[in-house]
Amino acid sequence: MAHQQYQEALNVLHECMESCNHCFDSCLKEDDVQMMTKCIRLDRECADICGYLEAAITRNSPYVSELASVCAKICDDCAEECAKHDHDHCQECAKACRECAEACRKIS
């Protein structure tokens, strides 16, 4: 299987998707949800592109490189936004996004 060469990236993508989904859900429970709007939106974008890239890799898509480049950009943006918030879930998400962006750049 061609996607086996990407096993580390697949693991990181999945972890990032889970972290973003957790952050998204936790942000919705914050007292000032309005303040978390940008974070929530980027969490959704990031989780979705990570999941899509994970699927693309496993089906040996010819667009893996291009998708990885886009994924790295979205992960960078999500990490930057999450890092602005002191909540543990945001800080954990920022860390996962940074790691994922780095892994994506290696395959883009």
Sine and cosine of phi, psi and omega as CSV:
sin_phi,cos_phi,sin_psi,cos_psi,sin_omega,cos_omega
0.00,0.00,0.77,-0.64,-0.04,-1.00
-0.90,0.43,-0.51,0.86,-0.07,-1.00
-0.95,0.31,-0.18,0.98,0.01,-1.00
-0.89,0.45,-0.48,0.88,0.05,-1.00
-0.92,0.40,-0.29,0.96,-0.01,-1.00
-0.97,-0.25,0.29,0.96,-0.13,-0.99
-0.83,0.56,-0.69,0.73,0.02,-1.00
-0.88,0.47,-0.69,0.72,0.02,-1.00
-0.89,0.45,-0.64,0.77,0.02,-1.00
-0.87,0.50,-0.68,0.74,0.03,-1.00
-0.89,0.45,-0.70,0.71,-0.02,-1.00
-0.92,0.40,-0.66,0.75,0.04,-1.00
-0.86,0.51,-0.70,0.71,-0.02,-1.00
-0.91,0.42,-0.67,0.74,0.04,-1.00
-0.89,0.46,-0.66,0.76,0.01,-1.00
-0.91,0.41,-0.69,0.72,0.03,-1.00
-0.86,0.52,-0.71,0.71,0.01,-1.00
-0.90,0.43,-0.65,0.76,0.00,-1.00
-0.90,0.43,-0.68,0.73,0.03,-1.00
-0.91,0.42,-0.64,0.77,0.04,-1.00
-0.91,0.42,-0.63,0.77,0.04,-1.00
-0.91,0.41,-0.69,0.72,0.01,-1.00
-0.89,0.45,-0.70,0.71,0.04,-1.00
-0.82,0.58,-0.78,0.62,-0.03,-1.00
-0.90,0.45,-0.67,0.74,0.00,-1.00
-0.93,0.37,-0.61,0.79,0.03,-1.00
-0.88,0.47,-0.59,0.81,0.02,-1.00
-0.91,0.42,-0.33,0.94,-0.02,-1.00
-0.99,-0.12,-0.05,1.00,0.01,-1.00
-0.94,0.35,0.45,-0.89,-0.01,-1.00
-0.87,0.49,-0.67,0.74,-0.02,-1.00
-0.95,-0.31,0.97,0.23,-0.04,-1.00
-0.88,0.48,-0.57,0.82,-0.02,-1.00
-0.85,0.52,-0.60,0.80,0.01,-1.00
-0.93,0.38,-0.37,0.93,-0.08,-1.00
-0.99,-0.12,0.09,1.00,-0.11,-0.99
-0.82,0.57,-0.76,0.65,-0.02,-1.00
-0.90,0.43,-0.64,0.77,0.03,-1.00
-0.88,0.47,-0.71,0.70,0.00,-1.00
-0.87,0.49,-0.73,0.68,0.00,-1.00
-0.88,0.48,-0.71,0.70,-0.01,-1.00
-0.93,0.37,-0.57,0.82,0.10,-1.00
-0.84,0.53,-0.69,0.72,-0.01,-1.00
-0.91,0.41,-0.73,0.68,0.00,-1.00
-0.85,0.52,-0.72,0.70,-0.07,-1.00
-0.92,0.38,-0.73,0.68,0.02,-1.00
-0.86,0.51,-0.66,0.75,-0.03,-1.00
-0.92,0.40,-0.71,0.70,-0.03,-1.00
-0.94,0.34,-0.57,0.82,0.06,-1.00
-0.90,0.44,-0.70,0.71,0.04,-1.00
-0.90,0.44,-0.64,0.77,0.00,-1.00
-0.93,0.38,-0.69,0.72,0.02,-1.00
-0.90,0.43,-0.64,0.77,0.05,-1.00
-0.85,0.53,-0.72,0.69,0.02,-1.00
-0.91,0.42,-0.66,0.75,0.00,-1.00
-0.88,0.47,-0.65,0.76,0.01,-1.00
-0.90,0.44,-0.71,0.71,-0.07,-1.00
-0.94,0.35,-0.36,0.93,0.06,-1.00
-0.98,-0.18,0.16,0.99,0.05,-1.00
0.86,0.51,0.72,0.70,0.01,-1.00
-0.89,0.46,0.60,-0.80,0.07,-1.00
-0.96,0.27,-0.06,1.00,-0.06,-1.00
-0.96,-0.26,0.24,0.97,-0.06,-1.00
-0.82,0.57,-0.72,0.70,-0.04,-1.00
-0.88,0.48,-0.73,0.69,0.00,-1.00
-0.91,0.41,-0.68,0.73,0.01,-1.00
-0.91,0.42,-0.61,0.79,0.02,-1.00
-0.90,0.44,-0.61,0.80,0.04,-1.00
-0.90,0.44,-0.71,0.70,0.03,-1.00
-0.91,0.42,-0.67,0.74,0.00,-1.00
-0.87,0.49,-0.68,0.73,0.02,-1.00
-0.86,0.51,-0.67,0.74,0.00,-1.00
-0.89,0.45,-0.73,0.69,-0.02,-1.00
-0.92,0.40,-0.66,0.75,0.04,-1.00
-0.88,0.48,-0.67,0.74,0.05,-1.00
-0.86,0.50,-0.71,0.70,-0.02,-1.00
-0.91,0.42,-0.66,0.75,0.01,-1.00
-0.91,0.41,-0.69,0.73,0.03,-1.00
-0.86,0.51,-0.69,0.73,0.00,-1.00
-0.88,0.47,-0.70,0.72,-0.01,-1.00
-0.93,0.36,-0.73,0.68,-0.03,-1.00
-0.89,0.46,-0.58,0.81,-0.02,-1.00
-0.90,0.44,-0.32,0.95,0.01,-1.00
-0.96,0.27,-0.28,0.96,-0.08,-1.00
-0.96,-0.29,0.63,-0.78,-0.07,-1.00
-0.99,0.15,-0.16,0.99,-0.04,-1.00
-0.88,0.48,0.63,-0.77,0.01,-1.00
-0.83,0.55,-0.67,0.74,-0.03,-1.00
-0.90,0.44,-0.55,0.83,0.04,-1.00
-0.95,0.32,-0.68,0.73,0.00,-1.00
-0.91,0.42,-0.65,0.76,0.05,-1.00
-0.91,0.41,-0.64,0.77,0.01,-1.00
-0.91,0.42,-0.69,0.73,0.01,-1.00
-0.85,0.52,-0.67,0.74,0.01,-1.00
-0.90,0.44,-0.73,0.68,0.00,-1.00
-0.89,0.46,-0.63,0.78,0.00,-1.00
-0.92,0.39,-0.65,0.76,0.03,-1.00
-0.88,0.47,-0.70,0.72,0.03,-1.00
-0.89,0.45,-0.64,0.77,-0.01,-1.00
-0.93,0.36,-0.67,0.74,0.03,-1.00
-0.86,0.51,-0.66,0.75,0.01,-1.00
-0.90,0.43,-0.69,0.72,0.02,-1.00
-0.90,0.44,-0.62,0.78,0.01,-1.00
-0.91,0.41,-0.64,0.77,0.02,-1.00
-0.89,0.45,-0.48,0.88,0.03,-1.00
-0.94,0.35,-0.40,0.92,-0.02,-1.00
-0.94,-0.34,-0.05,1.00,-0.01,-1.00
-1.00,0.04,0.00,0.00,0.00,0.00
